[in-house]
């Protein structure tokens, strides 16, 4: 009889019904034209395999320009057209109202995030504060918001975001005061980087992180992108941050299928990433970066894409990256934000749905 072999990470999942497979530290409920998965449907998609999840929209709206696309080709993604993107602040109210439509036990599984602010605007802080005042008891953090992003930054109407902008400093200072977690997307380098050259944005990023020690910051995608590839200087830069005792407030997520493709590209790349996570198991979080998925398979695609990585990790490191680091960071943020809201006199008076009878 032939022996049937299962990948180790699959066997682990089959035997892990008592615990969730992962928590999702990076999830977009809506897309670039503010359409998405109904939040009740998302809870169903999470099912008994996804325990907790962030939930946020996309702070940018893709313009449908008749002059560019005509009336029959409505763009749904930022790569579909040359038309501008613009900040869409209503996304936060939409997320808050969707969250409040859920019964209490479903709300406990979600961590909504504020995204609809302009990081080049000194009034950005005021938007965040107003959102907390209007929807107390809802939000856990800010982000994902973007500073440098390939193909996106140059399309945004208005000022180009910068890591050296005082408006961004105000936002991160306020997040630290409140206890809000911050998920920030900023590319490590410019497209098609080459080894032997200084990464375009790393020095600015490290200086920014150093100025905000009271703010827990998650660097989305570890600074990678579609064509922002992992090279030796990028890995050295991440290690430089992780080894710096003054930057213990900085974390990284490994969300997005575009990041996973680099990690699982070769046996050697998987081994390097596994060794990295084993060395710094408390500083990385798994996330999908899925945008408005229609079903469970779509939502879990990136998790399974990382199968070779899960296979190489120790049980302890795997659990921290997949589940426990999320719970530690987001639970702490919940407590701090609720305490700050209470101190400000922000009271949640929204009607509550009764608990589910299930």
Secondary structure, 3 states (H helix, E strand, C coil): CCCCCCCHHHHHHHCCCCCCCEEECCEECECCCCCECCHHHHHHHHCCCEEEEEEECCCEEECCCHHHHCCCCCCCCCCCCCCCEEECCHHHHHHHHHHHCCCHHHHCCEEEEECCCCCCCCCHHHHHHHHHHHCCCCEEEEEEEECCCCCCHHHECCCCCCCCCHHHHHHHHHHHHHCCEEEEECCCCCCCCCCCCCCCCHHHHHHHHHCCCCCCEEEHHHHCCCCCCCCHHHHHHHHHHHHCHHHCCEEEECCCHHHHHHHCCCHHHHHHHHHHHHHCCCCEECCCCEECCCCHHHHHHHHHHCHHHHHHCCHHHHHHHHHHHHHHHHHHHHHHHHHHHHHHCCCCCCCCCCCCCC
